[in-house]
């Protein structure tokens, strides 16, 4: 089995308004469930870039992303 990994780094200098709306509506869950908010953020990013959530990895820096990917 070949695992293909595509890394897309997105930096929003000016995030779309719907990101702020989503964060406002879900801030309590995001803050109280860290790092469990990774799923919520992955869903938001997936919807913004029209990709399946399974293709999104959310992490706090490269070291965390490497750790997450090594567990796959």
C-alpha positions in Angstrom: 0.0 0.0 0.0 1.4 3.4 -1.0 0.5 6.3 1.3 0.4 9.6 -0.6 0.8 12.7 1.6 0.2 16.2 0.2 1.1 19.0 2.5 -0.8 22.2 1.9 0.2 25.1 4.1 -2.3 27.8 4.2 -1.7 31.1 5.9 -4.6 33.5 6.0 -3.3 37.0 6.3 -6.9 38.1 6.0 -9.2 35.2 7.0 -12.6 35.0 5.4 -15.4 36.3 7.6 -16.9 32.8 7.9 -13.8 31.6 9.8 -14.4 34.3 12.4 -18.1 33.5 12.6 -17.3 29.8 13.1 -14.7 30.5 15.8 -17.1 32.8 17.6 -19.9 30.2 17.6 -17.6 27.4 18.7 -15.0 29.1 20.9 -16.0 27.4 24.1 -15.7 23.9 22.6 -12.4 24.8 20.8 -10.8 26.1 24.0 -12.1 23.6 26.4 -11.3 20.6 24.3 -7.8 21.3 23.1 -6.3 19.4 21.3 -9.6 17.8 20.4 -10.6 20.9 18.5 -8.4 19.6 15.7 -11.4 17.8 14.2 -13.5 21.0 14.3 -10.7 22.9 12.6 -10.2 20.2 10.1 -13.9 20.3 9.2 -13.7 24.1 8.8 -10.6 24.0 6.6 -12.0 21.1 4.6 -15.1 23.1 3.8 -13.1 26.1 2.8 -10.9 24.3 0.4 -13.5 21.7 -0.8 -11.6 18.7 0.4 -12.6 15.7 2.5 -11.9 16.0 6.2 -9.8 12.8 6.1 -7.2 14.7 4.0 -6.7 17.5 6.6 -4.2 17.3 9.4 -4.3 20.1 12.0 -1.4 20.6 14.4 0.4 23.1 16.5 3.6 23.3 14.5 5.6 20.9 12.5 6.6 18.7 15.4 3.0 17.9 16.3 2.1 17.3 12.7 5.0 14.9 12.3 3.9 13.1 15.5 0.3 12.8 14.2 1.5 11.5 10.8 3.8 9.0 12.2 0.9 7.4 14.1 -1.0 6.7 10.9 
